[in-house]
Amino acid sequence: VRGVNSCGNGSSRSLSISINSCPKFAADTEEGEEMSVFPNPARDYVEVMFKSASDKDGKLKLMDMLGQAKYSQNMDVRKGANSYVIDLKKLPSGVYLVNIEQEGRKITQRLVVN
């Protein structure tokens, strides 16, 4: 970018922009672990997709903003891509947190339910 004043004087600055080529896995955490919640906002269901660096079992939770678990499921996690669907039809509209716990690590992403 080059800015010039009315006298014709100016300076140049550079800006680096990185574009994630896989936007479905937007919540990066430790190396090899990512999570996506889609669609977001959601109405009837949400798909939670995540990548794991290990084959260790985990837990998927959906919590309200008061920290109360509204959904909980044990997961048989495999190294690489994993996917789970949560039925949202019985939940009231609001903001929730989707949380994956595995080997003492947590991945959390915000979810809006309409």
C-alpha positions as CSV (number, residue, x, y, z in Angstrom):
1,V,0.0,0.0,0.0
2,R,1.3,3.4,-0.8
3,G,0.0,6.6,0.8
4,V,0.6,10.0,-0.8
5,N,-0.2,13.4,0.7
6,S,-1.3,16.5,-1.3
7,C,2.4,17.5,-1.8
8,G,3.1,14.2,-3.5
9,N,5.2,12.8,-0.6
10,G,4.4,9.4,0.7
11,S,5.6,6.1,2.0
12,S,4.9,2.4,1.3
13,R,3.8,-0.3,3.7
14,S,3.3,-4.0,3.0
15,L,0.6,-6.2,4.5
16,S,0.5,-10.0,4.5
17,I,-2.8,-11.7,4.1
18,S,-3.3,-15.5,4.8
19,I,-6.3,-17.3,3.4
20,N,-7.3,-20.6,4.9
21,S,-7.9,-22.9,2.0
22,C,-10.2,-25.1,4.0
23,P,-12.7,-22.8,5.8
24,K,-14.7,-25.6,7.3
25,F,-11.8,-26.3,9.7
26,A,-11.5,-22.8,11.1
27,A,-10.9,-23.2,14.8
28,D,-7.2,-24.1,14.8
29,T,-5.8,-25.5,18.1
30,E,-2.7,-27.6,18.6
31,E,-0.9,-29.0,15.6
32,G,-3.1,-31.5,13.8
33,E,-6.3,-30.5,15.7
34,E,-9.0,-28.3,14.1
35,M,-12.8,-28.0,14.5
36,S,-15.7,-26.6,12.5
37,V,-19.3,-26.2,13.4
38,F,-21.7,-26.0,10.4
39,P,-24.1,-24.5,9.7
40,N,-23.6,-21.6,12.0
41,P,-26.1,-20.1,12.8
42,A,-28.1,-23.3,12.9
43,R,-31.7,-24.3,13.4
44,D,-32.5,-28.0,13.3
45,Y,-29.1,-29.7,13.4
46,V,-25.4,-28.9,13.4
47,E,-22.5,-30.9,12.1
48,V,-19.3,-30.8,14.2
49,M,-16.3,-31.7,12.1
50,F,-12.8,-31.9,13.6
51,K,-9.4,-33.3,13.0
52,S,-7.6,-35.2,15.7
53,A,-3.9,-36.0,16.0
54,S,-4.6,-39.2,17.9
55,D,-7.0,-42.2,18.2
56,K,-7.9,-41.4,21.8
57,D,-11.7,-41.3,22.7
58,G,-13.2,-38.0,23.6
59,K,-16.3,-36.2,24.7
60,L,-18.5,-33.8,22.7
61,K,-20.6,-31.3,24.7
62,L,-23.0,-28.5,23.9
63,M,-23.2,-26.0,26.7
64,D,-25.3,-22.9,27.2
65,M,-23.7,-19.6,28.2
66,L,-24.2,-20.4,31.9
67,G,-22.0,-23.5,31.5
68,Q,-24.9,-26.0,31.8
69,A,-24.4,-29.0,29.5
70,K,-27.4,-29.3,27.1
71,Y,-26.0,-32.2,25.1
72,S,-23.2,-34.7,25.8
73,Q,-21.8,-37.6,23.9
74,N,-18.8,-39.9,24.2
75,M,-16.9,-40.1,20.9
76,D,-14.9,-42.9,19.3
77,V,-12.3,-40.6,17.8
78,R,-10.0,-41.6,15.0
79,K,-6.8,-39.9,13.9
80,G,-7.7,-37.5,11.1
81,A,-11.2,-36.3,10.2
82,N,-14.2,-37.0,12.4
83,S,-17.8,-35.8,12.2
84,Y,-20.8,-35.8,14.5
85,V,-24.3,-34.4,14.1
86,I,-26.2,-32.8,17.0
87,D,-30.0,-32.5,16.9
88,L,-31.0,-28.9,17.9
89,K,-34.8,-29.1,17.5
90,K,-35.5,-29.2,21.3
91,L,-33.1,-26.3,22.1
92,P,-34.3,-22.7,22.6
93,S,-32.7,-20.0,20.4
94,G,-29.5,-18.6,21.8
95,V,-25.7,-18.8,21.9
96,Y,-24.1,-22.1,22.9
97,L,-20.5,-23.4,23.1
98,V,-19.5,-26.6,21.3
99,N,-16.7,-28.3,23.2
100,I,-14.6,-31.3,22.3
101,E,-12.5,-32.8,25.1
102,Q,-9.8,-35.3,24.3
103,E,-6.7,-36.3,26.3
104,G,-7.0,-33.3,28.6
105,R,-7.2,-30.8,25.7
106,K,-10.3,-28.8,24.8
107,I,-11.5,-27.3,21.6
108,T,-14.3,-24.9,21.9
109,Q,-16.3,-23.0,19.3
110,R,-19.4,-20.7,19.6
111,L,-22.7,-21.7,18.0
112,V,-25.8,-19.6,17.4
113,V,-29.1,-21.5,17.4
114,N,-32.1,-19.7,15.7
